[in-house]
Amino acid sequence: MNFRTYFFLFLFGLAVPVIIAQFQPIPGYLDSDYYYAGGIQLATGKGFTEPYLWNFLDGTTSLPHPSHSYWMPLASIVSALGMWLTGQTTFASARLFFFLIAAFVPPLTAALAYTFSQKNDIAIASGMLAIFSVYHAPFVGVTDNFSLFMLFGGLYFIIATQLMQDPTRMRNWLLLGVLSGLMALSRSDGLLWLPLTFLFALWRAKKISSFLPHPSPFIFALLGFLLIMSPWYIRNLNLYGTPMAPGGSRALWLENYDQTFVYPPTLITKESFLAQGWDKILDDRLWAMNMNLQSGFAAHGGIILFPFIVAGIIYYRKDDRVKLVTMAWLILFL
């Protein structure tokens, strides 16, 4: 794979979301609209505040109130960067850096695919599939976390591949921590990438020390994570008295999605969650698992690509990278 191939994949990866954007003059759904609105607040100097409500989980009693108490702030920060750059608060300005991030995903995908096959045609095909990504194609250029997670995830596994070859490179463990922090700053479930990194470090650290896991990978990974997340945790400590915002914490005890709008939110507790009975709790979790399986098949697998994904996992089942990817997917899925 040469630079020219990667560059053309980058250009195509940029062109497709820009073309699709011509049919998306405004945010088309709540998540995108929320991150865009949060970006406007930042770009106009109002900081992490919002003069509106979309749920009551943070227990606010007045407006404006602190923002991003349920969803994480990175997509709003990226939105604000485009608006700061252009001096405008239009949706098009907010999307500028999302287009750029989306453009890096195809060459990154091709590079990752090349590490498996060592074949240019397979790597290019993988990059093209990242450009024409079926379900995700309309979303990679909007003010949301799709392209962010694709970029961070691709970088994570490329660096993890390098660590499988040489686990003594502490700089790479630091970078995995940074990427874990960026994913946690993007989505609440992104926090799971830190324990995944620790599991990976436990697995690879035995290559450094034959008897006991070496502590350095854990320390560097945690340091990288805190470099990204500590300002946000300090902000939450100052506002709420805990590192985690109350909206996300209360979400653990939701009995169903409708409870997102319960007021007062103090009604949502561990006790109320357990009071519904284990049969109901299990039924809800099985329903959620069924929805996730359908999403994995239709959205992640693009329906027609899903059998090939399964075949690839089976074919490369002894490859340590596939073991890591499968473990990551299962942890996030469950």
N, C-alpha and C positions, 0 to 999 in steps of 0.2 A: 504494500500500500504506500503510495507516494503522496506528497503534499497536495498535488493538483487534484487527486481523487477526493481527498478530504475536503478541499476547498469547494469543489463542485457540490458535494453533499451538503456543505454548509449553505451555499447559495440556494439550492433547492429547498433546504430546510427552512430558510428564511422566506422564500417566495410563497410557499404554500399557505402558511398562516396569515401572511399579509393579504393574499388574494381572498382567503376566507373572511378576513376582517371586513372586507368591503360589504359583506352581507350581515354584519353585526355592528350596527351603529351605536348600540347601547348594551349594557350588561343584560344578559338574557335570563338570569336566574339569581336567587338570593345570595349565594356565596360570592359570586363575582361582583355583585352590586355592593355587598358589604365591604369587601376588600378595596373596591374602588372608592367608596365613600370614606373609608378610613384613610386612604391615600390623600384624598382632598383635604381632610383635616390636618394631616401632617404637612402637606405642601403649602397650606395657607397659614401655617404657624400656630395652629390650635393644639398641636401635640396629640398625644394618645387620649383624646376625649371624643365623645360623640353626643350630639343633641337629639338623639332618637333612641328608641328601644326596639329590639326584635325578640328579646326574651327577658325574663325576670330573674334568671338564676343567680345574678350577682347581688340581688337584694337592694338595688338602688332605690332611692326615694325621691330623687330630684334629677333635673336635667340642666346642663350637660353632666355626664358622668364618665368615669374611666372606660376606655374602649378595650376591646379584645379580652374581655373577661371569660369568653367562651371559646372563640377561635383565636389562633395564634397570629402574630402581627407581620410576618415576613412579607406576605403578598401585598399588604398595604404599604410597607416600606418600599418595595420594588415599584409599586404604582407611583408613589410619591417621587421617586427618583426621576421618572419620565416627566412628571409635571414640573419639578424643579428645573429640569434641563430646558424645557420649552417655554416655561413661564406661563403655561396654560393649564387649566384643570379639566380639559376634555378627556373623554374616554380614549380617544386615539393617543393622546399624550401618555396616559397612564399605561398603555399597552406597549410602549416602545421597547422597554427592556425585556418584556415577556417574549416579544418577537425574537430578540437577540438570543435569549436563553434557549428558546425553542430551536433556533438554527444550529446550536451546538450539539443538540441531541443526536441527529443522524450521524455525523462523523464520530461522535463518541461511541455510538452503538456499533458502527463499523469497526472501530478499533478494538472494542471488546470482543466482537465476533471473530476478528482476525486472530486473537490470542487462542481461540479454540481450534480453528480450522487451518490457519496459516494459508488460506486461499483467498485471493482477491475477489473472485466472483461471489463467494459466499458472504464475505464482509460487505461488499457493495449491496447485495440483495438485502442484507440485514439493515443497512443504512436507509435503503429505499422504503423498507417496511416501516421504519421509524418516521419517515416523512409522510407516507400515506397510511396513517395509523388507525384507520377504520373509525371506531367509536371516539377515540381521543383527538382526532384531527381538528374538530371545531373548538376544542377546549385549550389546546396548548398555547394559543396566543392571547387568551383572555386573562383578566386579573384574578387568577386563582393559582392553586398550587400544583397543577398538572405538570407544567414544564419544569418547575423548580424541583419537584421530586424526581423527575426523569433525569435531570442533569446531576443532581446530588447522588442519586442511586447509581448511575453509570460510573461516576468518578469513584464512588465508594468501592465498587467491585473491581475496577481497574487497579486501584491502590491495594485492595485486598489480594489481588493476583500477584502483585509485586512482593507482598509480605509472605505469601506462600513460598516464593522462591528464596527470600531472605528475610526472616522474621526479626533480625537484629537491627533493622533500619528504624530507629525510634522516631525519626521525622515522619515516617508514614503512619505510625501509630497515632502521632499527634494529629495528622491530617484526617484520619478516620474519626477521631474525636471531634474535630471541627465540623466535618460533614454530618456527624450524628447530631451535633448542636444545631446546624442549619436545618436539618429535617425536623428537629424538635421545635424550632422557631417557626416552622411552616405549618405543622399540624400537631395536634395533641398526641396522636398516636406515633408521631415521630420520635417521641421520648423512648420508644421501645428499641431504637437503634443503638442506644448506649449499652443496655444489657446484652444486645446481640454482639456488639463490639467486644464486650468483656468475655462473652462465651468464645468468640473467635480468638481472643488473646489467650484464654486458658488453653485452647486447643493448640495454638501455634507456639506458645511460650515454652512448651516442653521441648521444642527444637533448640531453644537457647540453653536450658538447663535440663539435664537428664533426670533429675530427681524431683525438684520442686519447681512449680511455675515461677518464672522470673517476674518480679513486681514492675519492672520498668514499662512494659506495654500498657498495663492498667493505669499507671500514673500518667503517662503521656496522653493516653486516650481521654482520661478524665480531665486533664488540663485543657486539651483542645476543646472538649465539650463546654467546659466552664468559661473559656474565652468568649464563646458565643452567647451562652445562656445566662451567665451571671448578671449582666445588666438587667435583663428581664426579670430574673428572680428577685433582685434587689428592689426593682420597681414594685413588684407584687408585695414584697415584705413591707415596704413603706405604706402601701395603700390598704392591704388586707391583713397584714400580720402573718402571712404564710407565703412560701415561695410559689405555690400554685394558686392561680386565680380561682375564686369560689365557683364561677360558672362551670369550669371544667371539672372541678372536684365533685360538685353536686351531680354532674352527669353520670357519675358511677352508679348512682342510686335511682336513676329514672326507671319507672316501671314500663313506660312506653314513650313514644316521641311526643305525644300530646302534653305530657308533663313538663316539657320544655317551657310551657307557658303558664304553669301553675303560679299563683300568687297568694300568699307570700311564699317564697322559695324555702323557708324554714320547714315547710310541710314535707319536703323531700329529705328523708333521712335514711340511714341504714336500717333503723327499726321499721319504718314504713315499707321499705323494700322487702325485708324478710317477712313482714306480716302477710304478704300476699300468698305465701306458701311456696314450698319448693316445686310443686307440680307446675304452678303458673310460671315460676322463674325458669324452670327447665323448658317449658313450652316456648317461652319468648326467646330463649337462647337458641333453640332448635330452629325456630322461624328465622332468626337472624342468620344462622349458619346457612340455611337454605338460600336466603337472599344473597349472601356472600358467594356461595357456590355459583349461583346464576350470574352474578356480576363477574366472577372469575372466568366463566365460560364465555359470556357475551362481550363484556367490556375488555377485560385483560387479554383474553384469548382471541378476540375478534371473530368468534364463532368458527370460521373456517380454519383459523390458524391453531386453534386449541389442540387438535390431534397431533400436529407437528411439534407443539411445545412438549406434550407428553412424550412423544417419540424421542425428542432430543434429550429430555431428562433421563429416559431409560438408556439411551445410547451412551450418554456421558455420565452414567450413574456413579462410576468410580472416580470421577474427577472431583478433586477437593472443592473447586469453585462451584460446581453444581450442588454439592452437599451444602455449601454455605448459602447459596441462593435459595435452595429448598427450605433450609432451616429458617431463613429470614421470612420467606413467604408464609410458612406455617405459623410463625410467631405473630406476624401482623394479621394473619387471617383469623387466628383464634382470639 
